Amino acid sequence: MLRTLRSVLRFRRLERDAVARRLSRAASVEDLRRIARRRLPGGVFDYIDGAAEDELTAGRNTAAFRTLEFRPRVLRDVAEIRTDTTLLGRPLPLPLVLAPTGFSRIADPQGELAVARAAARADLPYTLSTLSTRSIEEVAAVSTGRRWFQVYVWRDRGLVREMLERAAATGYEAIVITVDTAVLGRRERDVRRGFTLPPKLGLDTLIDGALHPGWTWSFLRADPIAFANVVGRSVGDGSDPVSLADYINTQFDPALSWDDIAWFRSHWDGPIVLKGVQSVADARRAADAGVEAIALSNHGGRQLDGAPPPLELVAPVAEAVGDRVEILCDGGIRRGSDIVKAVALGARACMTGRAYLYGLAAGGERGVDWVIDHLREGTRRTMGLVGASDVAELTPELVRWRDGERR
Ligand code: GLV
């Protein structure tokens, strides 16, 4: 009996390192999200996880991936699977770009530095947000990988021009102009909590902080969180806690229009990506304006509640402009199979933001590595299961909408 028992009993080796232990228990990005929820103060988790108003669009973004199913092929020799493609004329090992996310240091003290390093290790572009908590130069100093710079357009164009110059001087490859943020969407979780950036320590946040001592300890030990790209500027350097709505609605230019693309062209020599395109008509307009790529995106459902899921736009946009402009798609990428679906419909690559932030909150830089590995392995496995050994074989015939609707 003892022999039988010994042959079936297998204890996992006790992992001494707390981060490794935590990550080893996770099997999906959703697991990391649950860990992040446990570790972060409620206001911080809700800022990352939340979306606009009733969060309908955020829910539909992820639901769209579930509504699209595969039509797998068999007996296609998938002994060797190649996930590599090209993007903006350069090789890319996996159709994935790390999306810009503001204030990454609220998830982990290393913030954007951790994400940039993890992206560089995986040879994937990392997009630094204008509203980052590490500066253009600090990120450049830790990553020689592909770096893109996301631009919000301040009313003060001199400031924007300076940032473009700083990005060019430090080797950023492309700019990503976010065009879905003329005004800020109403994120009601943030409204309810009175969430500010940097997070302020009031009585409720003190209680919340005490319940999340790991986060609070590292938050208090690290340098104060600030809008790193504009520190010391009169435009609002983020040293006083401010709600994102107040900040954006006072600092950013709601008059931004198609005419401004030419202004960007005259101040930026590299590729331009327009992020936040949400219709075939605007995709055509972007192609006419000559941008190199568009990101079909509704800002993860954080802006206009009721906007269409990006995945539903991929095929019609690819049909309209796919030969003139590269198409990126975001909005709920949590698995490699999501990437395969978007690429099959006509996207060149996907972007993801929340997925890596959950990883960052759950396990710091190693959590970001975990998410990238998970998406890479998921992409490879899904390609094997649908019978595609090369990204070029990911075509619309491999997928169909379950509800039979033509999109
Ligand atoms: C910032 O861009 C945000 O969506 O919170």
Residues whose N, C-alpha, C, O or C-beta is under 5 A from the ligand:
A	BS01	GLV	G102 R302
